[in-house]
Amino acid sequence: VSQSRYFERMDPYALPTMDAFRDCMDCAAWRERMLAAQCNTPIVLTYENASNESSEYYFKTLKKHNWAYMHVGNGMKWAGWRGRAATYLTALQTMHPERVVVVTDARDVFCLRDSRAFLDAFATMKADMVVSTEIFCHGRVDITEPLGNCVPLTEYWKHHTAPTNGKVYVNAGLICG
């Protein structure tokens, strides 16, 4: 089964494979225009292998706010967090490296603003990547050893200073960059 069957892409700037354009004289110019457009248009990348009412509502809110998005994993067997990360990597490799990608959960999220307003807010952060954080890990604030998919970043915070407001655990449900 082709992996592309598991991807739903709602992206007006998606690039078809170059095999489809091998003999086309104008394709190089077209491809360059599309790549430039990608860089100015952020995209949401989300994984959901068994869509439900919550994830379907999320997709509706993305469409309502005119976001380009890529839903990956649809129909795939759940292979854990590592499998989700591998699926994200495969999808990211199809995108321009300068494009802003917002990687989100699918079941407990909905979209409140359009992509242009988001890009404007993201630009004010003056960062290549923004990762959401949270104060709790498995309902606790005092984890010192890895627990499930929750790993304390004790060593990281010894070498980096950033405002955390007590939120020191990475939440992989929202990563942007």
Buried (B, 14 or more C-beta within 10 A) or exposed (E): EEEEEBBBBBBEBBBEEEEEBEEEEEBEEEBEEBBEEBBEBBBBBBBBBEBEEBBEBBBEEBEEBEBBBBBBBBEBEEEEEEBBBEBBEBBBEBBBEEBBBBBBBBBEBBBEEEBEEBBEEBEEEEEEEBBBBBEEBEEEEEBEEEEEEBBBEEEEEEEEEEEEEEBBBBBBBBBBE
